């Protein structure tokens, strides 16, 4: 499905269409113009003399701009096309589409060009779940414009469509009866504007700019300010540049009227172009050595929307960091809890981890002081509300049926399974949550001592962290299997399946030294490591499925955190192997790592297999290569200095970074591996791998 679609986006606006440019929404086609969680256009089709043009080529040249090159079908392979049709589409507050028809013949040509338009105004959740609308749709011709509308009580959404050229406008769309002279071009420009609330068409035309005039300049500045990465072979720099571009595309401006320059990453296209706490925090952490501004905005925005009361419907509690914020119809009427929804147990400790890491990289103590109250409230949530039964561990359980069954990063309903495939009972205390809590307390002890000037708090947090580490290594360890339990379930039973979560424990630092080697052996063994990355669940567990969302697939962000954890404990070669696998996989995805891909064995498939509903681009998948580069180069802030201790895999001969930002002057770092395989050897190895796959098949 992804190959037949093309998308452009800007902030909360995105347009998904067929590669001809047509929008024709259906059960298996999430086409449309989406604006603030509502589909403002579900049909937008171009017909020439009643026929759908053929496709020559199409591509999204920039993340906010796509071109479609079409031709009218002649019905015979012996007759060449006589017209070219170009569609140029720009995203903004809606979209603008330029249509050109070029007559290549030596005689005039008459034709009918028709644009059909419709809007179902589906809430994004209605699109995902195929739910029926409860309000009333309307269509109205207003002079030379078409106004599509929807109303449900006070909830009003409209789409205003106009053309720069005269047309016969009806409730179905626009018709142009054209005569194009020889070797001539006819062109028109459509504006498609989403309207929120009771805004008249006249008011909308005056008040709402269709496109940001400085979008290209803003994108240029974004690229120019990012550090420069070069590598031999160039795969690392290619994936890096793709990630930087995708993070620019995924920027979300939560307060455009108050802080228009403040952006943080939306989670991913198409379903998650919104504020997500966990996703923004992890992506910002990954991007810190390259784009520290994302972390600053994420911390300020999420700290400002911290939970203040106990609300079972929204799983809100004082001090808790939100999970998801939406603006659509179902949220407005209280049919879904995302207004915002707080059903995640990991965003709160991750907020504290990012707060400390941000200060370590940037030296921005002023922002930390500004968020001191939020940090103290988050620490209190960990102890008071996160620990639901007083056993010293963070557990989660939804309070309402509309909430998420699982509130860790593996948030599908069946992600927490015993080795025999049995579903763990709630409430669940997953292992990585305890690691995050440990790391958060260690880091906040540093902040308390150096910035908050609260020695008593620092000493208390250090004691609590040490106690948590000791208890965790006792209570979660499964000696007969040599790894930590995925979770403790509602009856405090150890959930004994082997999963990638144990790698997050290395990232957090909660693993005692005598258990590290066993954890590394499992992570890099054939049951978990597919050759393209560490699977979410090991092959051999009863719940394993290479195409199950959280029970056997490979997630790039998961692997980047695991690699960082391996490096933390000194297993740099193993970390480099995981990073190299991610860059190898990216080759097959046009240098853009998707949210998730299938967990088939590398030697079985010869290439990474796509996951059918993976978001792409997706924020923490885009951030994964950035964290991988940090890990390969061994980048760490030490006071006012950036240190580097590179360990490159044998597939990368050299890697260099220029203008790395931080509390130091922009720094340059580089590394070479003289014994790296040559490009010829890399190609030979790749061909040998492909040949081995072909023979096996």
C-alpha positions as CSV (number, residue, x, y, z in Angstrom):
1,X,0.0,0.0,0.0
2,X,2.8,2.4,0.9
3,X,4.3,2.1,-2.6
4,X,1.0,3.1,-4.3
5,X,0.7,6.2,-2.1
6,X,2.5,9.5,-1.9
7,X,2.3,12.0,1.0
8,X,3.2,15.6,1.7
9,X,2.9,17.2,5.1
10,X,3.5,20.3,7.1
11,X,2.8,20.3,10.9
12,X,-0.6,18.8,11.6
13,X,-1.6,19.1,7.9
14,X,-0.9,16.1,5.6
15,X,-2.2,14.9,2.3
16,X,-2.0,11.3,1.2
17,X,-3.0,10.2,-2.3
18,X,-2.5,7.7,-5.1
19,X,0.6,8.3,-7.1
20,X,-1.5,9.9,-9.8
21,X,-2.4,12.6,-7.3
22,X,-6.0,11.4,-6.9
23,X,-7.5,11.2,-3.4
24,X,-10.1,8.5,-3.2
25,X,-10.5,7.3,0.3
26,X,-11.7,3.8,1.0
27,X,-11.4,1.1,3.7
28,X,-7.8,0.1,2.6
29,X,-6.8,3.6,1.3
30,X,-6.3,6.2,4.0
31,X,-6.3,8.9,1.4
32,X,-7.2,12.5,2.2
33,X,-6.4,16.0,3.3
34,X,-6.1,15.8,7.1
35,X,-6.0,18.9,9.2
36,X,-6.0,18.8,13.0
37,X,-7.1,15.2,13.2
38,X,-10.1,15.6,10.7
39,X,-10.2,14.6,7.1
40,X,-11.2,17.7,5.2
41,X,-11.0,16.1,1.8
42,X,-11.8,12.4,1.0
43,X,-12.2,12.7,-2.8
44,X,-10.1,14.8,-5.2
45,X,-9.9,13.2,-8.6
46,X,-8.8,14.5,-12.0
47,X,-10.4,13.2,-15.2
48,X,-9.7,14.2,-18.8
49,X,-12.7,13.5,-21.1
50,X,-14.1,11.2,-18.4
51,X,-10.9,9.1,-18.1
52,X,-8.3,8.7,-15.4
53,X,-4.9,9.8,-16.9
54,X,-2.0,7.4,-16.9
55,X,1.0,7.9,-14.7
56,X,4.5,8.7,-16.0
57,X,6.2,9.5,-12.7
58,X,5.5,11.0,-9.3
59,X,7.5,11.9,-6.3
60,X,7.5,14.2,-3.2
61,X,10.4,16.4,-4.2
62,X,10.4,18.0,-0.7
63,X,8.4,16.9,2.3
64,X,5.8,19.6,1.6
65,X,5.7,19.5,-2.2
66,X,4.9,16.7,-4.7
67,X,4.8,16.5,-8.5
68,X,2.7,14.1,-10.6
69,X,3.4,13.7,-14.4
70,X,0.4,12.3,-16.2
71,X,-0.8,11.6,-19.8
72,X,-4.2,10.9,-21.3
73,X,-4.4,7.2,-22.4
74,X,-4.7,6.7,-26.1
75,X,-6.0,3.1,-26.0
76,X,-3.3,1.9,-28.3
77,X,0.4,1.2,-28.0
78,X,0.9,2.5,-31.5
79,X,-0.5,6.0,-30.7
80,X,1.6,8.4,-28.7
81,X,0.1,10.7,-26.1
82,X,-0.7,14.2,-27.4
83,X,-0.9,15.9,-24.0
84,X,1.1,16.1,-20.8
85,X,-0.6,16.9,-17.5
86,X,1.4,18.2,-14.5
87,X,0.0,18.4,-11.0
88,X,2.1,20.3,-8.5
89,X,0.9,20.1,-4.9
90,X,2.1,22.1,-1.9
91,X,1.1,21.5,1.8
92,X,0.4,24.3,4.2
93,X,-2.8,25.3,6.0
94,X,-4.5,22.9,3.5
95,X,-2.9,22.7,0.1
96,X,-2.4,24.4,-3.2
97,X,-2.5,22.5,-6.4
98,X,-1.2,23.8,-9.8
99,X,-2.5,21.9,-12.8
100,X,-0.9,22.4,-16.3
101,X,-2.1,20.8,-19.5
102,X,0.4,21.0,-22.4
103,X,-0.6,20.4,-26.0
104,X,2.4,18.9,-27.8
105,X,0.6,18.5,-31.2
106,X,0.4,20.9,-34.2
107,X,-3.3,21.4,-33.9
108,X,-5.7,22.7,-31.3
109,X,-7.2,20.2,-28.9
110,X,-10.5,20.4,-27.2
111,X,-11.1,18.5,-24.0
112,X,-13.1,18.4,-20.8
113,X,-11.0,18.5,-17.5
114,X,-13.0,17.7,-14.4
115,X,-12.0,17.8,-10.7
116,X,-14.4,16.0,-8.4
117,X,-14.3,16.9,-4.7
118,X,-15.9,15.5,-1.6
119,X,-15.2,15.5,2.1
120,X,-16.4,13.0,4.7
121,X,-14.9,15.0,7.6
122,X,-13.9,11.8,9.3
123,X,-12.1,12.0,12.7
124,X,-8.8,10.2,12.4
125,X,-10.1,7.5,14.8
126,X,-13.1,7.0,12.6
127,X,-10.8,6.4,9.7
128,X,-8.8,3.9,11.6
129,X,-11.8,2.1,13.1
130,X,-14.3,2.5,10.2
131,X,-16.9,4.3,12.3
132,X,-20.0,6.1,10.9
133,X,-20.5,9.9,11.2
134,X,-23.1,11.3,13.6
135,X,-23.5,14.8,12.2
136,X,-24.7,16.2,8.9
137,X,-22.7,16.8,5.7
138,X,-23.4,19.7,3.4
139,X,-22.3,21.0,0.0
140,X,-22.7,24.6,-1.3
141,X,-21.6,26.5,-4.3
142,X,-20.7,30.1,-3.3
143,X,-20.0,32.0,-6.5
144,X,-16.8,30.5,-8.0
145,X,-16.0,28.4,-4.9
146,X,-17.2,25.1,-3.5
147,X,-17.8,24.9,0.3
148,X,-18.0,21.4,1.8
149,X,-19.3,21.3,5.4
150,X,-20.0,19.2,8.4
151,X,-21.9,20.0,11.6
152,X,-22.6,18.1,14.8
153,X,-24.1,20.4,17.4
154,X,-21.4,23.0,18.0
155,X,-18.7,21.0,16.2
156,X,-18.3,22.6,12.7
157,X,-15.7,21.8,10.1
158,X,-15.6,23.1,6.5
159,X,-13.4,22.9,3.4
160,X,-13.3,25.9,0.9
161,X,-12.1,25.1,-2.6
162,X,-11.4,27.7,-5.3
163,X,-9.8,27.9,-8.7
164,X,-7.8,30.7,-10.3
165,X,-9.4,30.0,-13.7
166,X,-13.2,30.2,-14.5
167,X,-15.0,26.9,-14.2
168,X,-18.5,25.4,-14.1
169,X,-18.8,24.9,-10.4
170,X,-21.3,22.4,-9.0
171,X,-21.7,20.5,-5.7
172,X,-19.6,17.7,-7.2
173,X,-16.6,19.8,-8.3
174,X,-15.2,21.8,-11.1
175,X,-15.5,21.4,-14.9
176,X,-13.3,23.1,-17.5
177,X,-14.2,22.9,-21.2
178,X,-10.9,23.8,-22.8
179,X,-9.5,24.5,-26.3
180,X,-5.7,24.4,-26.1
181,X,-3.8,25.9,-29.0
182,X,-0.9,24.0,-30.7
183,X,2.3,23.9,-28.6
184,X,0.5,25.8,-25.8
185,X,-0.1,25.4,-22.1
186,X,-3.2,25.9,-20.0
187,X,-2.9,26.2,-16.3
188,X,-5.0,26.8,-13.2
189,X,-4.3,26.8,-9.4
190,X,-6.6,25.4,-6.8
191,X,-6.6,26.4,-3.2
192,X,-8.1,23.9,-0.7
193,X,-8.6,25.5,2.8
194,X,-9.7,23.7,5.9
195,X,-11.9,25.8,8.2
196,X,-12.4,25.2,11.9
197,X,-15.6,26.5,13.6
198,X,-18.1,29.0,12.4
199,X,-15.8,30.8,10.0
200,X,-17.3,32.3,6.9
201,X,-15.7,31.8,3.5
202,X,-15.0,35.5,3.3
203,X,-13.3,35.6,6.7
204,X,-11.3,32.5,5.8
205,X,-10.0,34.1,2.6
206,X,-8.9,37.2,4.5
207,X,-7.6,35.6,7.7
208,X,-6.0,32.3,6.8
209,X,-2.8,32.1,4.7
210,X,-3.0,29.0,2.6
211,X,0.8,28.4,2.7
212,X,3.6,29.5,4.9
213,X,5.5,31.9,2.6
214,X,8.8,31.1,4.3
215,X,8.5,27.3,4.3
216,X,11.4,26.8,1.9
217,X,13.5,29.3,3.8
218,X,12.7,27.6,7.1
219,X,13.6,24.2,5.7
220,X,16.9,25.6,4.3
221,X,17.8,27.0,7.7
222,X,17.0,23.7,9.3
223,X,19.4,21.9,7.0
224,X,22.1,24.5,7.2
225,X,22.1,24.5,11.0
226,X,22.3,20.7,11.3
227,X,25.8,19.2,11.7
228,X,27.5,17.9,8.6
229,X,28.0,14.1,8.4
230,X,30.2,12.4,5.9
231,X,31.1,8.7,5.7
232,X,32.9,6.1,3.6
233,X,30.9,4.3,2.2
234,X,28.3,7.1,2.0
235,X,25.4,5.1,3.5
236,X,25.6,6.7,6.9
237,X,25.5,10.3,5.5
238,X,22.6,9.3,3.2
239,X,20.6,7.9,6.0
240,X,21.5,10.8,8.3
241,X,20.3,13.4,5.7
242,X,17.1,11.5,5.2
243,X,16.5,11.5,8.9
244,X,17.2,15.3,9.2
245,X,14.8,16.0,6.4
246,X,12.1,13.8,7.9
247,X,12.4,15.3,11.3
248,X,11.9,18.7,9.6
249,X,8.8,17.4,8.0
250,X,7.4,15.9,11.3
251,X,7.8,19.2,13.2
252,X,4.6,20.0,15.0
253,X,3.8,23.5,16.3
254,X,1.6,23.1,19.4
255,X,1.2,26.9,20.0
256,X,1.4,28.6,16.6
257,X,-0.4,31.8,17.8
258,X,1.8,32.2,20.9
259,X,5.2,30.5,20.1
260,X,5.3,30.1,16.3
261,X,8.9,29.2,16.4
262,X,8.6,26.4,18.9
263,X,8.4,23.0,17.3
264,X,8.6,19.4,18.6
265,X,8.3,16.2,16.7
266,X,4.9,14.7,15.9
267,X,5.0,10.9,16.1
268,X,4.5,9.8,12.5
269,X,2.6,9.7,9.3
270,X,-0.3,8.9,8.7
271,X,-2.0,8.1,12.0
272,X,0.2,9.9,14.5
273,X,0.6,13.5,13.3
274,X,0.0,14.8,16.8
275,X,1.7,15.4,20.1
276,X,2.8,12.2,21.8
277,X,4.7,12.4,25.0
278,X,6.8,9.3,24.8
279,X,7.6,9.7,21.1
280,X,8.6,13.4,21.4
281,X,10.8,12.6,24.4
282,X,12.7,9.7,22.9
283,X,13.1,11.4,19.5
284,X,14.4,14.5,21.3
285,X,16.9,12.4,23.2
286,X,18.1,10.7,20.0
287,X,18.5,14.1,18.3
288,X,20.2,16.0,21.1
289,X,23.7,16.0,19.6
290,X,22.3,17.3,16.3
291,X,19.1,19.3,17.0
292,X,18.9,20.2,20.7
293,X,16.1,22.7,20.2
294,X,13.6,19.8,19.8
295,X,14.4,18.7,23.4
296,X,13.9,22.2,24.7
297,X,10.4,22.6,23.1
298,X,9.4,19.0,24.1
299,X,10.3,19.6,27.7
300,X,8.5,23.0,27.9
301,X,5.4,21.9,26.2
302,X,5.0,18.6,28.0
303,X,5.9,20.2,31.4
304,X,3.2,22.7,30.7
305,X,0.6,20.0,30.1
306,X,1.5,17.9,33.1
307,X,-1.3,16.1,34.9
308,X,-3.0,18.0,37.7
309,X,-5.8,15.9,38.9
310,X,-7.1,12.3,39.0
311,X,-9.3,11.6,36.0
312,X,-10.0,7.9,35.4
313,X,-11.4,8.5,31.8
314,X,-8.1,10.2,30.7
315,X,-5.8,8.1,33.0
316,X,-4.6,11.5,34.4
317,X,-2.8,11.9,37.7
318,X,-0.9,14.8,39.3
319,X,2.7,15.0,37.9
320,X,2.1,12.6,35.0
321,X,3.3,13.4,31.5
322,X,0.7,13.1,28.8
323,X,0.6,10.4,26.2
324,X,-1.4,11.9,23.3
325,X,-3.3,15.1,22.4
326,X,-5.9,15.2,19.7
327,X,-8.4,17.9,18.4
328,X,-10.9,15.8,16.4
329,X,-14.7,15.2,16.8
330,X,-14.5,12.1,19.0
331,X,-12.2,13.9,21.5
332,X,-14.4,17.0,21.4
333,X,-17.5,15.0,22.4
334,X,-15.7,12.9,25.0
335,X,-16.0,9.6,23.1
336,X,-12.2,9.2,23.1
337,X,-10.0,10.4,26.0
338,X,-7.2,12.1,24.0
339,X,-8.0,15.6,25.2
340,X,-5.2,15.0,26.3
341,X,-4.8,11.3,27.3
342,X,-2.3,10.4,30.0
343,X,-2.2,6.6,29.6
344,X,1.5,6.0,29.5
345,X,3.7,4.9,32.4
346,X,7.1,5.7,30.8
347,X,6.7,9.3,29.6
348,X,7.1,10.7,33.1
349,X,10.5,9.1,33.9
350,X,11.6,9.8,30.3
351,X,10.8,13.5,30.8
352,X,13.2,13.5,33.7
353,X,15.9,11.6,31.8
354,X,15.7,14.1,28.9
355,X,15.7,17.1,31.2
356,X,19.1,16.0,32.6
357,X,20.5,14.9,29.3
358,X,19.5,18.3,27.8
359,X,21.4,20.2,30.4
360,X,24.4,17.9,30.1
361,X,24.6,18.7,26.4
362,X,23.6,22.4,26.3
363,X,24.4,23.8,29.7
364,X,20.9,25.4,29.7
365,X,20.5,25.5,33.5
366,X,17.8,28.3,33.1
367,X,15.4,25.9,31.4
368,X,16.0,23.3,34.1
369,X,15.2,25.8,36.8
370,X,12.1,26.8,34.9
371,X,11.0,23.2,35.0
372,X,12.0,22.4,38.6
373,X,8.4,22.3,39.8
374,X,7.5,20.0,36.9
375,X,10.5,17.8,37.7
376,X,9.5,17.5,41.4
377,X,5.9,16.7,40.5
378,X,7.2,14.0,38.1
379,X,9.3,12.4,40.8
380,X,6.4,12.4,43.1
381,X,4.2,10.7,40.5
382,X,6.8,7.9,40.2
383,X,6.6,7.2,43.9
384,X,2.9,8.0,44.7
385,X,0.9,7.1,41.6
386,X,3.3,5.1,39.4
387,X,3.8,2.6,42.3
388,X,0.2,1.6,42.6
389,X,0.6,-1.0,45.3
390,X,3.6,0.2,47.3
391,X,6.0,-2.5,46.3
392,X,8.5,0.1,44.9
393,X,7.9,-0.6,41.2
394,X,6.0,1.3,38.6
395,X,2.8,-0.6,37.5
396,X,0.1,0.4,35.1
397,X,-3.5,-0.6,34.5
398,X,-6.1,1.4,32.6
399,X,-8.9,3.0,34.5
400,X,-11.5,3.0,31.7
401,X,-12.4,0.8,28.8
402,X,-11.4,3.5,26.3
403,X,-7.9,3.5,27.7
404,X,-4.8,1.6,26.5
405,X,-4.5,-2.0,27.8
406,X,-0.7,-1.6,27.8
407,X,0.9,1.7,28.8
408,X,4.5,0.9,28.0
409,X,6.1,1.5,24.6
410,X,4.9,-1.9,23.5
411,X,1.3,-0.6,23.8
412,X,-0.6,-3.2,21.7
413,X,-3.1,-5.3,23.8
414,X,-1.1,-8.6,23.6
415,X,2.5,-7.4,23.9
416,X,3.1,-8.7,27.5
417,X,3.1,-12.5,27.2
418,X,4.5,-15.3,29.2
419,X,6.9,-17.7,27.4
420,X,4.0,-20.1,26.8
421,X,2.0,-17.3,25.1
422,X,-0.3,-16.6,28.0
423,X,-1.4,-13.0,28.5
424,X,0.0,-11.4,31.7
425,X,-2.6,-10.1,34.1
426,X,-2.9,-6.4,35.0
427,X,-1.6,-4.4,36.6
428,X,1.8,-4.9,34.9
429,X,5.2,-3.7,36.0
430,X,7.3,-4.0,32.8
431,X,11.1,-4.2,33.4
432,X,12.1,-1.2,31.3
433,X,9.9,1.1,33.4
434,X,12.0,0.2,36.5
435,X,15.1,1.0,34.5
436,X,13.7,4.4,33.4
437,X,12.7,5.2,37.0
438,X,16.2,4.3,38.3
439,X,17.9,6.4,35.6
440,X,15.5,9.3,36.3
441,X,16.4,9.3,40.0
442,X,20.1,9.1,39.4
443,X,19.9,12.0,36.9
444,X,17.6,14.1,39.1
445,X,20.0,13.6,42.0
446,X,22.6,15.4,39.9
447,X,20.2,18.2,39.0
448,X,19.1,18.6,42.6
449,X,22.6,18.9,43.8
450,X,24.0,21.1,41.1
451,X,21.0,23.3,40.0
452,X,18.2,23.0,42.4
453,X,20.6,23.4,45.3
454,X,18.7,20.8,47.3
455,X,21.3,18.4,48.9
456,X,18.7,16.5,50.9
457,X,16.7,15.7,47.8
458,X,19.9,14.6,46.0
459,X,20.8,12.3,48.8
460,X,17.3,10.8,49.1
461,X,17.2,10.1,45.3
462,X,20.6,8.4,45.4
463,X,19.5,6.2,48.2
464,X,16.2,5.3,46.4
465,X,18.0,4.6,43.2
466,X,20.5,2.3,44.8
467,X,17.7,0.4,46.7
468,X,15.7,0.1,43.4
469,X,18.7,-1.3,41.6
470,X,19.3,-3.9,44.2
471,X,15.7,-5.0,44.5
472,X,15.2,-5.1,40.8
473,X,18.2,-7.3,40.2
474,X,16.8,-9.7,42.8
475,X,13.1,-9.6,41.9
476,X,13.1,-9.6,38.1
477,X,16.0,-11.9,37.4
478,X,15.2,-15.4,36.1
479,X,18.3,-17.4,36.9
480,X,17.3,-20.5,35.0
481,X,17.0,-18.5,31.8
482,X,19.7,-16.0,32.4
483,X,17.8,-12.8,31.7
484,X,15.3,-10.4,33.4
485,X,11.6,-10.9,33.3
486,X,9.6,-8.9,30.8
487,X,7.4,-7.8,33.7
488,X,5.8,-8.7,37.0
489,X,2.1,-9.3,36.4
490,X,-0.8,-8.5,38.7
491,X,0.0,-11.5,40.9
492,X,3.7,-10.6,41.0
493,X,4.6,-13.5,38.8
494,X,7.7,-13.1,36.6
495,X,6.6,-12.8,32.9
496,X,9.3,-15.1,31.5
497,X,9.4,-14.4,27.8
498,X,12.7,-13.3,26.2
499,X,12.2,-9.8,24.6
500,X,14.2,-6.7,23.5
501,X,13.1,-4.9,26.7
502,X,16.2,-6.2,28.4
503,X,18.3,-4.0,26.2
504,X,16.6,-0.9,27.6
505,X,17.8,-2.0,31.0
506,X,21.4,-1.6,29.8
507,X,20.6,1.9,28.4
508,X,19.2,2.8,31.9
509,X,22.2,1.5,33.8
510,X,20.1,-0.6,36.2
511,X,21.8,-4.0,35.4
512,X,24.4,-5.2,37.9
513,X,27.7,-6.1,36.5
514,X,27.5,-9.9,37.1
515,X,24.4,-10.1,34.9
516,X,25.5,-8.0,31.9
517,X,27.4,-10.7,29.9
518,X,24.3,-13.0,30.0
519,X,22.1,-10.2,28.8
520,X,24.5,-9.3,25.9
521,X,24.7,-13.0,24.9
522,X,20.9,-13.1,24.6
523,X,20.6,-9.8,22.7
524,X,23.2,-10.8,20.1
525,X,22.1,-14.5,19.9
526,X,20.1,-15.8,16.9
527,X,16.8,-16.0,18.8
528,X,16.7,-12.2,19.2
529,X,19.1,-10.8,16.6
530,X,17.7,-11.3,13.1
531,X,20.7,-9.9,11.2
532,X,18.7,-6.7,10.6
533,X,18.3,-5.9,14.2
534,X,17.1,-7.1,17.6
535,X,13.6,-8.5,17.5
536,X,11.0,-7.4,20.0
537,X,10.5,-11.0,21.0
538,X,12.8,-14.0,20.6
539,X,12.2,-16.7,18.0
540,X,11.2,-19.7,20.0
541,X,8.9,-18.0,22.5
542,X,5.3,-19.2,22.0
543,X,4.1,-15.6,21.2
544,X,6.8,-15.0,18.6
545,X,5.5,-13.9,15.2
546,X,7.8,-12.0,12.8
547,X,4.9,-9.8,11.7
548,X,3.3,-9.2,15.0
549,X,3.5,-5.5,16.0
550,X,5.4,-6.0,19.2
551,X,6.0,-9.7,19.4
552,X,8.8,-10.4,16.9
553,X,9.3,-7.4,14.6
554,X,12.3,-5.1,14.5
555,X,11.9,-1.5,15.6
556,X,14.8,0.9,14.7
557,X,14.4,3.1,17.8
558,X,14.4,0.0,20.0
559,X,17.7,-1.1,18.5
560,X,19.2,2.3,18.7
561,X,18.5,2.4,22.5
562,X,19.8,-1.2,22.9
563,X,23.0,-0.2,21.0
564,X,23.5,2.8,23.3
565,X,23.0,0.5,26.3
566,X,25.6,-2.0,25.0
567,X,28.1,0.8,24.6
568,X,27.3,2.1,28.1
569,X,28.5,-1.2,29.5
570,X,31.6,-1.4,27.3
571,X,30.3,-3.8,24.6
572,X,31.2,-1.4,21.8
573,X,31.7,-4.0,19.0
574,X,28.3,-5.5,19.7
575,X,26.8,-2.0,19.7
576,X,28.5,-1.3,16.3
577,X,27.1,-4.5,14.9
578,X,23.5,-3.4,15.7
579,X,24.1,0.1,14.3
580,X,25.6,-1.4,11.1
581,X,22.5,-3.6,10.7
582,X,20.2,-0.6,10.9
583,X,22.2,1.2,8.2
584,X,22.2,-1.9,6.1
585,X,18.4,-2.2,6.4
586,X,18.0,1.5,5.5
587,X,19.4,0.8,2.1
588,X,16.3,-1.1,1.2
589,X,13.9,1.6,2.4
590,X,15.4,4.4,0.3
591,X,17.5,5.5,3.3
592,X,14.4,6.1,5.5
593,X,14.0,3.6,8.3
594,X,10.3,2.9,8.9
595,X,8.6,2.7,12.3
596,X,8.9,-1.1,12.3
597,X,9.7,-4.0,9.9
598,X,9.3,-7.7,10.0
599,X,11.5,-9.9,12.1
600,X,12.4,-12.6,9.6
601,X,16.0,-13.9,9.6
602,X,18.3,-12.0,7.3
603,X,19.7,-15.2,5.7
604,X,16.1,-16.3,5.0
605,X,14.9,-13.2,3.2
606,X,17.9,-11.4,1.8
607,X,16.3,-8.1,2.6
608,X,14.3,-6.5,5.4
609,X,10.6,-7.2,4.9
610,X,8.1,-4.3,5.2
611,X,5.5,-4.3,7.9
612,X,2.1,-3.5,6.3
613,X,0.9,-0.6,8.4
614,X,4.3,0.9,9.5
615,X,4.3,4.7,9.8
616,X,6.8,6.4,7.5
617,X,8.3,8.8,8.2
618,X,8.1,8.2,11.9
619,X,9.8,10.3,14.5
620,X,11.8,7.9,16.7
621,X,12.6,5.8,13.6
622,X,14.0,9.0,12.0
623,X,15.9,9.7,15.3
624,X,17.4,6.2,15.5
625,X,20.2,6.8,13.0
626,X,21.2,9.9,14.9
627,X,21.6,7.9,18.2
628,X,23.4,5.2,16.2
629,X,25.9,7.8,15.0
630,X,26.4,9.1,18.5
631,X,27.0,5.5,19.7
632,X,29.5,4.7,16.9
633,X,31.4,7.9,17.6
634,X,31.2,7.5,21.4
635,X,30.0,11.0,21.8
636,X,29.6,12.1,25.4
637,X,29.5,15.5,27.1
638,X,32.0,15.8,29.9
639,X,31.5,19.2,31.6
640,X,32.3,21.9,29.0
641,X,33.9,19.4,26.6
642,X,32.6,17.0,24.0
643,X,34.5,13.7,24.1
644,X,34.6,11.0,21.5
645,X,35.7,7.4,21.6
646,X,34.7,5.9,18.2
647,X,34.3,2.2,17.5
648,X,33.3,1.7,13.9
649,X,32.0,-1.6,12.4
650,X,34.1,-3.2,9.7
651,X,31.7,-2.0,7.0
652,X,32.5,1.7,7.7
653,X,36.0,3.0,6.8
654,X,35.5,6.5,8.1
655,X,32.9,8.7,9.7
656,X,33.1,12.4,10.5
657,X,30.9,15.1,12.0
658,X,31.3,18.8,11.8
659,X,29.7,21.6,13.8
660,X,28.3,19.4,16.6
661,X,26.4,21.8,18.9
662,X,26.5,21.9,22.7
663,X,27.8,23.8,25.7
664,X,31.1,24.0,23.8
665,X,32.0,25.8,20.6
666,X,30.7,23.8,17.6
667,X,32.9,20.7,17.5
668,X,34.3,18.5,14.8
669,X,34.9,14.8,15.4
670,X,36.1,12.1,13.0
671,X,37.1,8.4,13.0
672,X,38.8,6.0,10.6
673,X,39.0,2.2,10.6
674,X,42.0,1.3,8.5
675,X,41.1,-2.4,8.4
676,X,37.5,-1.7,7.2
677,X,36.3,-3.7,4.2
678,X,36.8,-1.9,0.9
679,X,33.8,-0.9,-1.1
680,X,34.6,-3.7,-3.5
681,X,34.6,-6.2,-0.6
682,X,31.3,-4.8,0.7
683,X,29.7,-5.2,-2.7
684,X,31.2,-8.8,-3.0
685,X,29.8,-9.7,0.4
686,X,26.4,-8.3,-0.5
687,X,26.3,-10.2,-3.7
688,X,27.4,-13.4,-1.9
689,X,24.7,-12.9,0.6
690,X,22.1,-12.5,-2.2
691,X,23.4,-15.6,-3.9
692,X,23.2,-17.6,-0.7
693,X,19.6,-16.4,-0.3
694,X,18.8,-17.4,-3.9
695,X,20.2,-20.9,-3.5
696,X,18.4,-21.4,-0.2
697,X,15.1,-20.3,-1.8
